[in-house]
Amino acid sequence: MTFKQLEALYWIARLGGFAQAANQLHTSQSAISKRVHELEQLFETELFDRSQRTARLTEKGEEMFVLARKLLEQRDAAIEQFGKPGVVERRIRLGVTELTAMTWLPRLVGLIQQHYPKVILEPDVDDSLQLRDKLLADELDLVIVPETFADSRLPNKVIGQVRSAWMCKPGVVPANSSAGATIRLHELARHRMLVQGNNSGTGRAYDAWMKEQGVQPANVIVVSNLVALTGLTVSGLGVSYLPRECLQPLVAAGMLAVIDVTPALPVVRYVAMHKGEHRSALTSSIVMLAQECCDFARMFQAQPEEEAGMT
């Protein structure tokens, strides 16, 4: 019995098919079938029910799946504990939101490459709800999202936080033209608001917060894309909540104005989430690296070696 055979059975059962397992293990479907056949010959028992259209385990196959999961976890733990970081060969599917991708993701990728040069990183940029669903479906190993999707199945650790502000094109909100002028949230809500939908962690957090304040905007445009949201705000279509620090260059250039609103927007915390049963030393290390380089203050940050070369 080999680890390759166990991996084949494990991923077929996890992903629901031979083709999916072949893609996961970067091999052919015929190679996957051969490994399963070898296991069945070795133990003289069928591990998959061939009468079904889908890859469904037999009773003995279920027993083998449990054994395979334990042995593969022990193998990975041994490699991570006793091997040098440079020899750890794994594929990590990392899900992040658009804001992370536009700010500090390059730094995180660079740090992972420095510490684990043989780890293959596959970033997936999507909205928070889709990332959570992909994590639950085992399509991702780790996601970094706003802390608005608490789930007992998904342990999380705080990575950092984002401070947002209400912004608009200069002159769109008259009160904002006077230095030091402050307007109340219910007054701001009379203007057209550009907001993120409930698939967005930030959108969900601020929608709930505005309801707590007793504010229900009448004129709303839902924008799912942060770049589009920023562009529509710059064009003067309405007011929106945007990440304050990283968009400061647009404020300094006179393309956006910060609106002083009371009460102020709460900060949104970002967390790293993974499925409880998939925790490993490698994912824990990546979470620590994320905490180290998390910085939402600047757009399109350079990788660590590039930063060193510029100093």
Secondary structure, DSSP 8 states (H G I E B T S, - for coil): --HHHHHHHHHHHHHTSHHHHHHHTTS-HHHHHHHHHHHHHHHTS-SB-TTSSS--B-HHHHHHHHHHHHHHHHHHHHHHHHS-GGG---EEEEEE-HHHHHTTHHHHHHHHHHH-TT-EEEEEE--HHHHHHHHHTTS-SEEEEES----TTS-EEEEEEE-EEEEESTTSSGGGGSTT--EEHHHHTTS-EEE--TTSHHHHHHHHHHHHTT---SSEEE---HHHHHHHHHTTS-EEEEETTTTHHHHHTTS-EEE-EES----EEEEEE--GGG--HHHHHHHHHHHHH--TTSSS---HHHHHHH-
